[in-house]
Amino acid sequence: MSAPTTTGNERLLTPGEVATLFRVDPKTVTRWASAGRIGSIRTPGGHRRFRESEVRGMLADLTSEATLPTRHP
């Protein structure tokens, strides 16, 4: 495995790494980026990379939403 890509102090994740965190297919992550649901950076070679802090924040938001108690009328 290659060394992690970083920009400044921020680690950049590949679509495959993001897909593993969300337990989805890497193509789904690419579709999310194309739709603007998650920000991405393009490498000089045209590959997408995702800021780890943004990905982890999005994952935390989804996790907290999933664990909120449901309200019954």
N, C-alpha and C positions, 0 to 999 in steps of 0.2 A: 504494500500500500504506500502511496506517496505521502509526503509531508502535507499537513493541512495548509490550505491557502489562507493568507491573512491580508487584510487591508488596514493599515495602522495597527491597532491592537485588537481588531475584530477578526474573529475566525470566520471564514466563508465555507459554507457547506455545499456539497454537490446535490443535485436533485435526488440521487440515490440515498444519500445520508438523510435528507429531509423526509423522503418517503419512508425510510425505516422508522423514524421518530413518530410519524403519523400513522404508520401501518397501512400505507396505500402504495399504489404503483408509482414509479418515478414519472410516468406520463401524466398522472393526475397532478403532480406537483408542477409540471410544466404548464398544464392547462390553467392551474390556479394563477401562475405568474402571468400568463397571457391575458387572463381575465382581470388582472389587477388585484386579486385577493391577497397576494403576497408579493412583496418587493423583491426584485432580483437585479443582479449586476451581470453584465456581459463581459467575459474575458476577451482579450484581443483575438482569440481564436473563435469567438462567437458562442462559447458555452455559458450556460447560466450558473450563477453562484448566488447563494442566499446568506444574508447576515445571520449568524448564529443567534444573536440577541433577539432579533425580530422573530425568528422561528420559535425560539424557546418561549417568548412572550405570547405568541399566538397559541402555542401548545398549552401554556398555563391557562390562558383565557378559556380555551375549549374544555380543559380538564375541570376548571372551577364551575363552568356552566353545567357540566355533566353531573357534578356532585351536589348541586344545589337541591335542597328539599323541594318537592313538588307541593304546590298549594292545592288544597281541596276546598271546593265551595262549601 
